[in-house]
Amino acid sequence: MSETTSPLRAALRDAAVTKEVVVERAAARAMPDLLRRVAPGARWMLVADETTWDVAGAAAQALLEARGIALAPPLVLPARPRLKPRVSSSEAIARKLAAHELTPLAVGSGVISDLVKHAASMAGKPYVCMATAASMDGYAASGAALLDEEGFKRTLACAPPVAVLADLDVLGTAPARMTAWGYGDLAGKTVAGADWLLADALGVEPLNRRPFDMVQSHLHDWLGAPERLAIQEPKALGDLLSGLLVSGFAMQAHGNSRPASGSDHQFSHLWEMEDLRVDGEPAAHGACVGVGCVAMLAMYEWLREQGDAALAAAVAEVPEGHDDDALAREIDAAFGREEFRAAAREEMNAKRAAGSRRARVARFAGVWPALRDSLARQLVGARDMQQRLRAVGGAAHPRDLGIVGASFAADHRRARLIRRRYTVLDLLDDLGWLDRAIADLFAPGGFWVAES
């Protein structure tokens, strides 16, 4: 790792589980000795899909065999149609690991990483990840985002890898759209940080300064060169992956995804669990996060434009509690499947049990002047972020995902229903402003109409 990755080295020192990271050209050469260090005496099984097997897995298998590493035959999963991150798939991998006393080496990106992570946890094994694209932040993160038996997207507790390797030349051969997905995933950290500042200021969830700073201190630098990523410049790819890995280490340090996932990700989880498709393929996580990020940057801009008199009037009108019947009707109308409704009820009940609505709003009124300044320093302009996403070839508008305006507007309400994490969507709902904000953003002259 070069000096430009010093934040990655610092983050690695604090990591609870991951002990080694290699991000460089020809990184695979370090793999045999690394495997001996992290799991002496293990018998390894490479897990890839057909694409990642061709670009990195076959060469890794040959190298490890030549260097005397004990190997089982690889598990190569289909690449078409694109793999889905299903719990049932990780359970099948776990059974294979347990039956043959194997330790897995994941060769791939998001879905392969999460499947192997969860499988290793269930089998009681450590694992190593060989990243093949700078496409998402989950490589070094605790937890795997998987679809449960009912198709609901959940982050399941499981340990991160003991080591991560990434060959910059391999990253450069990944489709450009995958690099754009990684940029979109990293862009969402601007909103995740703002949502955490907000939750901390309202006494909902205290800020954990070290994990917060791990992500936020260098975020603007990591996001600063989308045009270099568009040409797959190796150093830019290394910096992007470093930012994504540091985000994962921050999640390790904090114990959950709060440092890296906020209202931006709630859009993505909603669309992924409902099997949103783009050109016949499941919508990519990072593409969804990028659009969700722009949406929430626009929402924060709307909030910051509201005057003190409007806030005072809203505070005076906020009731003590929520209308449970109205919430039940909203959930029933929001989701067509009962299992999704049941999960949403569970998440919202947990969120509402966390404290008094009136107390949160009163506290918000008191901290808003200082918080508004903090958010201004934290956030990027919504149009600025759109331009950056487009420069790297990423999704920047709901139409890029095939989502029409009316559906996207409704998703601003639905997204908050699927996670108990408190975000700006919940604040606006507490204030009674959420519908008004959505209407303004989608009205003639509003952000989304003007942007179209």
Residue pairs with C-beta under 8 A, 6 or more apart in sequence:
1 8
1 9
1 21
1 22
1 23
1 24
1 242
2 235
2 238
4 235
4 238
4 239
4 242
5 23
5 238
5 239
5 242
7 214
7 217
7 218
7 242
7 246
8 21
8 23
8 242
8 245
8 246
8 249
10 214
11 214
11 245
11 246
11 249
11 250
11 253
12 18
12 19
12 20
12 21
12 249
14 210
14 214
14 249
14 253
15 140
15 160
15 249
15 252
15 253
16 142
16 160
16 252
16 253
17 142
17 159
17 160
17 161
17 162
17 252
18 140
18 160
18 161
18 162
18 163
18 164
18 249
18 252
19 38
19 162
19 163
20 34
20 37
20 38
20 162
20 163
20 164
21 140
21 163
21 164
21 165
21 245
22 30
22 34
22 163
22 164
22 165
22 166
23 164
23 165
23 166
23 168
23 238
23 241
23 242
23 245
24 167
24 168
24 238
25 167
25 168
25 169
25 234
26 167
26 169
27 165
27 166
27 167
27 168
28 56
28 59
28 60
28 63
28 130
28 165
28 167
29 63
30 165
31 60
31 63
31 64
31 130
31 165
32 63
32 64
32 67
32 68
32 69
34 128
34 163
34 165
35 42
35 44
35 64
35 69
35 105
35 128
36 69
38 126
38 128
38 162
38 163
39 103
39 126
39 128
39 162
41 70
42 70
42 103
42 126
43 70
43 71
43 72
43 100
43 101
43 102
43 103
44 64
44 69
44 70
44 71
44 72
44 102
44 103
44 104
44 105
45 71
45 72
45 73
45 74
45 75
45 96
45 97
45 100
45 102
45 103
45 104
45 105
46 53
46 57
46 60
46 61
46 71
46 74
46 75
46 104
46 105
46 107
47 74
47 75
47 77
47 93
47 104
47 105
47 106
47 107
47 108
47 112
47 115
47 116
47 119
48 56
48 57
48 74
48 75
48 76
48 77
48 106
48 107
48 108
48 112
49 76
49 77
49 78
49 79
49 83
49 108
49 111
49 112
50 76
50 77
50 78
50 79
50 80
51 79
52 79
52 107
52 108
52 109
52 112
52 132
53 74
53 76
53 107
55 132
55 170
55 173
55 174
56 107
56 130
56 132
56 167
56 170
57 74
57 76
57 107
60 105
60 107
60 130
61 71
61 74
64 71
65 71
72 100
72 102
75 93
75 96
77 83
77 89
77 112
81 281
82 111
82 281
82 282
83 89
83 111
83 112
83 115
84 111
84 147
84 282
85 110
85 111
85 114
85 115
85 144
85 145
85 146
85 147
86 146
86 147
87 118
87 146
87 147
87 148
87 149
87 156
88 149
89 115
90 114
90 115
90 116
90 118
90 119
90 122
90 144
90 146
91 119
91 122
93 104
93 115
93 116
93 119
94 118
94 119
94 120
94 122
94 123
96 102
97 103
97 104
97 119
97 120
97 123
97 125
98 122
98 123
98 124
102 125
103 120
103 125
103 126
103 127
104 116
104 119
104 120
104 125
104 127
104 128
105 127
105 128
105 129
105 130
106 112
106 113
106 115
106 116
106 117
106 127
106 128
106 129
106 130
106 161
107 130
107 132
108 130
108 131
108 132
109 131
109 132
109 133
109 135
109 136
109 174
109 178
110 135
110 136
110 138
110 285
113 129
113 131
113 136
113 138
113 139
113 144
114 138
114 144
114 145
114 146
115 144
115 146
116 127
116 129
117 127
117 129
117 138
117 144
117 158
117 159
117 160
117 161
118 144
118 146
118 156
118 158
120 126
120 127
120 158
120 159
121 144
121 157
121 158
121 159
122 158
126 159
126 161
126 162
127 161
127 162
128 161
128 162
128 163
128 164
128 165
129 139
129 140
129 161
129 163
129 164
129 165
130 164
130 165
130 166
131 139
131 164
131 165
131 166
131 171
131 241
132 166
132 170
132 171
132 174
133 171
133 174
133 175
133 178
133 179
133 181
133 182
134 166
134 171
134 174
134 178
134 179
134 182
134 237
134 240
134 241
134 244
135 174
135 178
135 179
135 181
135 182
135 185
135 284
135 286
136 181
136 182
136 185
136 244
136 285
136 286
137 182
137 185
137 186
137 244
137 245
137 247
137 248
137 251
137 260
138 144
138 145
138 248
139 161
139 164
139 244
139 245
139 248
140 160
140 161
140 164
140 245
140 247
140 248
140 249
140 251
140 252
141 160
141 247
141 248
141 251
141 252
141 257
141 260
142 157
142 158
142 159
142 160
142 251
142 252
142 255
142 256
143 155
143 156
143 157
143 158
143 251
143 256
143 257
144 155
144 156
144 158
145 153
145 154
145 155
145 156
145 269
145 285
146 153
146 154
146 156
147 153
147 154
147 272
147 273
148 154
150 337
150 339
150 340
150 343
151 273
151 275
151 337
151 339
151 340
152 273
152 339
152 340
152 343
152 418
153 269
153 272
153 273
153 418
155 256
155 257
160 248
160 252
164 245
166 241
168 234
168 237
168 238
169 234
171 179
171 232
171 234
171 237
171 238
171 241
172 232
172 234
172 237
176 230
176 232
176 393
177 284
177 287
177 393
177 394
178 284
178 286
179 229
179 232
179 237
179 240
179 392
179 393
180 229
180 286
180 287
180 290
180 389
180 392
180 393
180 394
180 395
181 284
181 285
181 286
181 287
181 290
181 394
182 240
182 241
182 244
182 286
183 223
183 226
183 229
183 240
183 286
183 290
183 388
183 389
183 392
183 394
184 286
184 287
184 288
184 289
184 290
184 291
184 293
184 389
184 394
184 395
185 244
185 285
185 286
185 289
185 290
186 219
186 222
186 223
186 240
186 243
186 244
186 247
187 223
187 289
187 290
187 293
187 380
187 385
187 388
187 389
188 260
188 261
188 262
188 264
188 265
188 289
188 290
188 292
188 293
189 215
189 216
189 219
189 243
189 247
189 259
189 260
190 219
190 223
190 293
190 297
190 378
190 379
190 380
190 385
191 262
191 263
191 264
191 292
191 293
191 296
191 297
191 300
191 379
192 215
192 258
192 259
192 260
192 261
192 262
192 264
192 265
193 212
193 215
193 216
193 219
193 259
193 262
193 378
194 262
194 296
194 300
194 375
194 378
194 379
194 424
195 262
195 263
195 296
195 421
195 422
195 423
195 424
196 205
196 207
196 212
196 258
196 259
196 262
197 207
197 371
197 374
197 375
197 378
198 371
198 375
198 422
198 423
198 424
198 427
199 205
199 421
199 422
199 423
200 206
200 207
201 363
201 364
201 367
201 371
202 360
202 363
202 364
202 367
202 422
202 427
203 355
203 359
203 360
203 363
204 354
204 355
204 360
204 422
205 258
205 421
205 422
208 253
208 254
208 258
208 259
210 253
211 250
211 251
211 253
211 254
211 258
211 259
212 250
212 259
214 246
214 247
214 249
214 250
214 253
214 259
215 246
215 247
215 250
215 259
215 260
216 378
218 243
218 246
219 243
220 380
221 239
222 239
222 240
222 242
222 243
223 243
223 380
223 388
225 236
225 239
226 388
226 389
226 391
226 392
227 391
227 392
228 235
228 236
229 236
229 237
229 240
229 392
230 391
230 392
230 393
247 259
247 260
248 260
250 259
250 260
251 257
251 258
251 259
251 260
253 259
257 265
258 421
261 421
262 296
262 421
262 423
263 292
263 296
263 299
263 415
263 416
263 423
263 424
263 425
264 289
264 292
264 293
264 295
264 296
265 289
265 292
266 292
266 415
266 416
266 418
266 419
266 421
266 423
266 425
267 288
267 289
267 291
267 292
267 295
267 411
267 415
268 285
268 288
268 289
268 292
269 415
269 418
269 419
270 411
270 414
270 415
270 418
271 283
271 288
271 401
271 403
271 411
272 282
272 283
272 285
272 288
273 340
273 418
275 282
276 282
276 283
276 288
276 401
276 402
276 403
277 283
277 402
278 284
278 287
278 400
278 401
278 402
283 401
286 394
287 394
287 395
287 400
287 401
288 395
288 401
290 389
290 394
290 395
290 396
291 395
291 396
291 397
291 398
291 400
291 401
291 403
292 415
293 385
294 382
294 385
294 386
294 389
294 396
294 397
295 398
295 408
295 412
296 423
296 424
296 425
297 379
297 380
297 381
297 382
297 385
298 382
298 441
298 447
298 448
299 412
299 424
299 425
299 428
299 437
299 441
300 375
300 379
300 424
301 379
301 381
301 382
301 447
302 437
302 440
302 441
302 447
303 424
303 427
303 428
303 433
303 437
304 372
304 375
304 376
306 433
311 365
311 368
311 431
312 365
314 361
314 431
314 432
314 433
315 361
315 362
315 364
315 365
315 431
317 432
318 357
318 358
318 361
318 430
318 431
318 432
319 357
319 358
320 356
320 357
320 358
321 356
321 357
322 352
322 357
327 348
328 345
330 413
330 417
331 341
331 344
331 345
331 348
331 417
332 341
334 341
334 344
334 410
334 413
334 414
334 417
335 341
335 344
335 414
335 417
340 418
343 418
344 417
344 418
347 417
347 418
347 419
347 420
348 417
348 420
350 420
351 420
351 421
351 422
351 426
354 420
354 422
357 430
360 427
360 430
361 430
361 431
364 371
364 427
364 430
364 431
380 388
382 447
383 451
385 396
386 396
386 397
386 451
387 396
389 395
389 396
390 396
395 401
397 451
397 452
398 404
398 405
398 407
398 408
398 448
399 452
403 411
405 442
405 448
405 449
405 452
408 448
409 438
409 441
409 442
409 448
412 425
412 434
412 437
412 438
413 425
413 434
413 435
413 438
415 425
416 423
416 425
416 426
416 429
425 434
428 434
428 437
440 446
441 447
441 448
442 448
442 449
443 449
